[in-house]
Amino acid sequence: MKRVFTGILGLVLLASCNSEPKGYTISGTISGEPDNGLKVFLKTTDSLNQLIDIDTTTIENGLFAFAGNQAEPKLHYIFIEQTRGNVPLVVENGDIEISFPKDSISFAKISGTAQNDMFMNFLTESRKLSDRALSMQNDMRMAAQQMDTATVTALREEFIEFQEEAKNFNVDYVKNNPNALISVLIIGNMMSSKALPLDEVKTLFDGLTPEMKATEPGKKLEEQLENMKSTDIGAVAPDFSAPTPDGNVLALSDVTGKSKLTLVDFWAAWCRPCRAENPNIVSVYNKYKDKGFNVLGVSLDTQAEAWKDAIESDGLAWNHISNLQRFNDPVARLYNIDAIPAAFLLDENGVIVAKNLRGPALEEKVAELLN
């Protein structure tokens, strides 16, 4: 009997060690007597970074719950009907607990899974930094109102030091938590905001665990890092092709091969800063087109008619292409475009010689290279 019992115990222990949660449960507790029947929404973001609904439930006696299955950890948000703010959390398989007062949803406490424990640790420390920043800004405002220039100067210097401390906090968090989903998101934010040089961002990414690199944001970040190297100044611009307004297909190489300078301009009809910059590009184009300057417009529109109307309305008399897929456009992804307007100036060999020149800076560079 002893041998049989030992064998059974071993199987039980092995099963418990190898078992993985088969799904997730999210159990929410709201204090302060919230109204019964209020809707609670679980949302996440799609490939275009737009919020989409995942699930809906209601509050009953201060409680709500969600259940499902999540293949990999992903950032989600909980919204409550008639309530401002939301609760960010990492949805992963396991039992997740959330609690907050009905009037303070933004300060929810989340626990129960490893990713959410790491996320809460990050939020707690970053909120302390935010409180310090707000306090310093209030002190500067009061000193400015009192015409105390010496104090304003001292506080500004202190705030500059604080900004460096905040940046180091993010870097240190990523280094100390290479297995956290929030680390992947921090790296992506630092890259898009250009808070760190590209080589330092790459080093942080290389330090992540294989599991985090394999997540959806991890794969996207790896693709962006690779694309950034290929679209840096001095690199040969990656070739691409896409439909023109009349339905033909045009390649970048078809344009650069006929010009001394080509501006690849990422824009959209719905983008107000782009439309405001268009007259400047038109002016430079008209002035230097006979000297070898050309433009290729890459639109991130989704509606063909809006795209074509904007071309005509703004007088954009150069080549245009678009896949009508907004930021999910393959050309935009190839060039790592996450905001517009964005532009790349190429020489006759397709080498990137400048990026994101606007206003007078564009004409100055074109004149320098063509005159």
C-alpha positions in Angstrom: 0.0 0.0 0.0 2.9 2.4 0.8 4.4 2.0 -2.7 1.0 2.6 -4.3 0.3 5.7 -2.2 3.7 7.1 -2.9 3.1 6.6 -6.7 -0.2 8.3 -6.5 1.2 11.2 -4.5 4.0 11.6 -7.1 1.4 11.8 -9.9 -0.6 14.4 -8.0 2.5 16.5 -7.4 3.6 16.2 -11.0 0.1 17.3 -12.2 0.1 20.3 -9.9 3.5 21.4 -11.0 2.7 21.1 -14.7 -0.8 22.6 -14.5 -1.4 26.0 -16.2 -4.5 28.1 -15.7 -7.0 27.2 -18.4 -8.4 30.7 -18.6 -8.8 33.9 -16.7 -11.3 35.3 -14.1 -11.5 38.9 -13.2 -13.2 39.6 -9.9 -14.0 43.2 -9.2 -15.0 44.8 -5.9 -16.3 48.4 -5.7 -16.8 50.1 -2.3 -19.0 53.0 -1.7 -22.4 51.4 -2.7 -22.3 51.8 -6.5 -25.6 51.5 -8.3 -26.7 48.0 -9.2 -27.1 47.4 -13.0 -24.4 49.8 -14.1 -22.5 48.3 -17.1 -18.9 47.3 -16.9 -16.9 47.1 -20.1 -13.7 45.1 -20.7 -11.8 46.6 -23.7 -8.4 46.3 -25.4 -6.8 47.9 -28.5 -6.7 46.6 -32.1 -3.9 46.8 -34.6 -4.7 50.4 -35.2 -4.5 51.2 -31.5 -8.3 51.8 -31.3 -10.3 50.6 -28.3 -12.5 47.6 -29.0 -15.0 45.8 -26.8 -14.1 42.4 -25.4 -16.8 41.7 -22.9 -19.6 43.4 -20.9 -21.2 42.7 -17.5 -23.1 44.6 -14.8 -22.5 45.6 -11.2 -24.5 43.7 -8.6 -24.0 44.5 -4.9 -20.7 46.1 -5.6 -19.3 43.1 -7.5 -18.6 42.3 -11.1 -16.8 39.6 -12.9 -15.4 38.6 -16.3 -14.1 35.2 -17.5 -12.4 34.1 -20.7 -9.2 32.7 -22.2 -6.1 34.8 -23.1 -3.4 33.2 -25.2 -0.7 35.7 -24.1 -0.6 38.6 -21.6 -2.2 41.8 -23.1 -3.0 45.2 -21.7 -6.8 45.7 -21.3 -8.9 48.4 -19.8 -12.1 48.3 -17.6 -14.6 51.1 -18.0 -17.7 51.7 -15.9 -20.9 53.3 -17.2 -21.3 56.9 -16.0 -17.8 56.9 -14.5 -14.8 58.9 -15.6 -11.5 57.1 -16.1 -10.6 53.5 -16.4 -8.6 50.7 -14.9 -5.7 49.4 -16.9 -4.7 45.8 -16.2 -2.9 42.9 -17.8 -5.3 40.2 -18.8 -3.6 36.8 -18.6 -4.8 33.4 -17.6 -5.2 33.1 -13.9 -7.4 34.7 -11.1 -7.2 38.5 -11.2 -8.7 40.6 -8.4 -9.5 44.3 -8.7 -10.8 46.7 -6.0 -11.5 50.4 -5.8 -13.9 53.0 -4.4 -16.6 54.0 -6.8 -15.3 57.6 -7.0 -11.6 56.6 -7.5 -11.5 54.2 -10.4 -8.1 55.4 -11.5 -6.5 54.2 -8.3 -7.6 50.6 -8.4 -5.6 47.9 -6.8 -4.9 44.9 -9.0 -3.5 41.5 -7.8 -3.5 37.8 -8.4 -1.2 37.2 -11.3 2.5 37.8 -11.9 2.1 40.4 -14.7 -0.4 42.4 -12.7 1.8 42.3 -9.6 4.7 43.8 -11.7 2.3 46.3 -13.3 1.0 47.5 -9.9 4.5 47.9 -8.7 5.3 50.1 -11.7 2.1 52.1 -11.3 2.7 52.8 -7.6 6.3 54.1 -8.2 5.4 56.1 -11.3 2.5 57.8 -9.4 5.0 58.9 -6.8 7.0 60.5 -9.6 3.9 62.1 -11.0 3.0 63.6 -7.6 6.5 65.1 -7.3 6.2 66.5 -10.8 2.9 68.1 -10.1 4.2 69.5 -6.8 7.2 71.1 -8.5 5.0 72.6 -11.3 2.7 74.1 -8.7 5.6 75.6 -6.8 7.0 77.1 -10.1 3.6 78.6 -10.9 3.3 80.2 -7.4 6.9 81.5 -7.6 6.2 83.0 -11.1 3.0 84.7 -9.8 5.1 86.3 -7.0 7.7 87.4 -9.5 10.3 85.3 -7.5 12.7 84.7 -10.5 15.4 83.2 -8.3 13.1 80.5 -7.0 11.7 79.9 -10.6 15.2 79.4 -11.9 16.1 77.0 -9.1 12.9 75.0 -9.5 13.4 74.7 -13.3 16.9 73.3 -12.7 15.5 70.9 -10.1 12.8 69.9 -12.6 15.4 69.1 -15.3 17.2 66.8 -12.8 13.8 65.3 -12.0 13.1 64.5 -15.7 16.4 62.6 -15.9 15.5 60.7 -12.7 12.1 59.8 -14.2 13.8 58.6 -17.4 16.3 56.5 -15.3 13.3 55.0 -13.4 11.8 53.6 -16.6 15.2 52.3 -17.8 15.9 50.7 -14.5 12.4 49.2 -14.3 12.9 47.5 -17.7 16.3 46.2 -16.7 15.0 44.8 -13.4 11.8 43.3 -14.9 12.7 41.8 -18.3 9.8 39.3 -17.9 7.2 42.1 -17.5 4.8 43.0 -20.3 4.9 46.6 -19.1 8.6 46.6 -19.8 7.9 45.9 -23.5 5.4 48.8 -23.5 7.9 51.2 -21.8 10.5 50.4 -24.4 8.0 51.1 -27.2 7.1 54.4 -25.6 10.7 55.5 -25.2 11.4 54.6 -28.8 8.4 56.5 -30.2 9.1 59.5 -28.0 12.9 59.4 -28.8 13.6 59.5 -25.1 16.7 57.3 -25.7 19.1 56.7 -28.6 18.2 53.8 -30.8 21.2 51.7 -29.7 20.1 52.0 -26.0 16.5 51.1 -26.9 17.9 48.0 -28.8 20.0 47.0 -25.8 16.9 47.2 -23.5 14.9 45.1 -26.0 17.7 42.5 -26.2 17.5 42.1 -22.4 13.9 41.0 -22.5 12.9 37.4 -21.9 12.1 35.3 -25.0 8.5 35.1 -23.7 8.1 38.9 -23.7 9.8 39.2 -27.2 7.2 36.7 -28.5 4.2 38.8 -27.3 2.3 40.8 -29.8 3.8 44.2 -28.7 7.2 42.5 -28.5 7.0 41.3 -32.1 5.9 44.7 -33.2 8.7 46.4 -31.3 11.3 44.1 -32.9 9.9 44.9 -36.4 10.0 48.7 -35.6 13.6 48.4 -34.4 14.6 46.6 -37.6 12.8 49.1 -39.7 14.3 52.1 -37.9 17.8 50.9 -38.9 16.8 50.6 -42.5 15.3 54.1 -42.5 18.0 56.0 -40.7 19.9 58.9 -42.4 22.6 57.4 -44.6 20.6 54.2 -45.3 19.2 53.3 -48.7 15.5 53.8 -48.4 13.6 50.5 -48.6 11.7 50.2 -51.9 8.0 49.7 -52.0 5.0 49.8 -54.4 1.4 50.7 -53.8 -1.8 51.7 -55.8 -2.1 55.2 -57.3 -5.4 57.1 -57.2 -6.2 55.8 -60.7 -5.6 52.1 -59.6 -2.2 51.6 -61.2 0.8 50.5 -59.1 3.8 52.8 -58.6 7.1 51.9 -56.9 9.5 54.2 -55.1 12.3 53.3 -57.5 10.1 54.5 -60.4 10.3 58.0 -58.9 13.8 58.2 -57.4 15.3 57.0 -60.7 14.1 60.1 -62.4 15.0 62.8 -59.8 18.0 64.2 -58.0 15.9 64.6 -54.8 12.7 62.9 -53.8 10.6 63.8 -50.8 8.6 60.7 -49.5 5.8 62.5 -47.7 3.5 60.5 -45.3 0.3 62.4 -44.8 -3.5 62.0 -44.9 -6.6 64.1 -45.7 -7.8 63.8 -42.1 -4.4 65.1 -40.7 -4.7 68.8 -40.0 -0.9 69.3 -39.5 -0.3 67.6 -42.8 -2.8 69.8 -44.6 -1.2 72.9 -43.0 2.2 71.8 -44.2 1.0 71.0 -47.8 1.3 74.7 -49.0 4.9 74.7 -48.0 5.7 71.5 -49.9 3.8 72.9 -53.0 5.9 76.0 -52.8 9.2 74.1 -52.7 8.0 71.7 -55.4 7.1 74.5 -57.8 10.4 76.3 -57.1 12.7 73.3 -57.5 10.9 70.7 -59.7 12.8 71.9 -62.8 16.1 71.4 -60.9 15.3 67.8 -60.1 13.1 67.9 -57.0 10.2 65.5 -56.8 7.6 64.4 -54.2 5.9 61.0 -53.6 2.9 61.3 -51.4 2.1 58.3 -49.2 -1.4 58.7 -47.8 -2.6 57.0 -44.7 -6.3 57.6 -45.5 -8.9 54.9 -45.5 -11.4 56.6 -47.8 -10.4 56.9 -51.5 -12.7 59.9 -52.2 -11.4 61.9 -49.2 -7.8 61.2 -50.4 -8.5 62.2 -54.0 -10.4 65.3 -52.9 -7.5 66.5 -50.7 -5.0 66.0 -53.5 -7.1 68.2 -55.8 -8.0 70.7 -53.1 -4.4 71.3 -51.9 -3.0 71.3 -55.4 -0.6 68.4 -54.9 0.7 67.9 -58.4 3.0 65.0 -57.9 2.7 61.2 -57.6 0.6 59.6 -54.9 0.1 56.1 -53.6 -2.0 54.6 -50.8 -3.2 51.2 -49.5 -6.0 53.0 -47.6 -5.1 51.3 -44.4 -4.2 54.1 -42.1 -1.2 53.3 -39.8 -1.6 49.6 -40.7 -0.4 50.5 -44.2 2.5 48.2 -45.2 4.5 51.2 -46.4 3.9 53.0 -43.1 5.0 50.0 -41.2 8.0 49.5 -43.4 9.1 53.1 -42.5 8.0 52.8 -38.9 5.5 55.6 -39.1 3.4 56.0 -36.0 2.6 59.7 -36.4 2.1 62.1 -39.3 3.2 64.3 -41.0 6.5 62.4 -41.6 8.9 62.7 -44.5 12.2 61.3 -45.9 14.4 63.2 -48.3 16.2 60.9 -50.7 19.1 61.6 -53.1 19.2 60.3 -56.7 20.6 56.9 -55.4 17.7 56.5 -53.0 19.9 57.3 -49.9 18.1 59.1 -47.1 19.8 62.4 -46.6 17.3 64.1 -44.2 14.1 63.3 -42.3 11.0 65.2 -41.2 12.0 68.6 -42.6 9.1 71.1 -42.4 8.6 74.8 -43.0 11.7 76.8 -44.0 13.9 73.8 -43.1 12.7 71.9 -46.1 13.5 74.6 -48.7 16.9 75.3 -47.0 18.0 71.7 -47.4 16.6 71.3 -50.9 18.4 74.6 -52.0 21.6 73.4 -50.3 21.6 70.1 -52.3 20.4 71.4 -55.7 21.9 74.9 -56.0 
